[in-house]
């Protein structure tokens, strides 16, 4: 029983760290996108139409 509990706790700990990593990367990508949009608007770029 101790091995199963240890394995479950280790899996939960790894999932928690993975979730933190994904959230941080998502925030960084969102921030980068917002910065690019703000830069484009400041430079007066017009959206392309196909």
Secondary structure, 3 states (H helix, E strand, C coil): CHHHHHHHHHHHHHHHHHHHHHHHHHHHHHHHHHHHHHHHHHCCCCCCCC
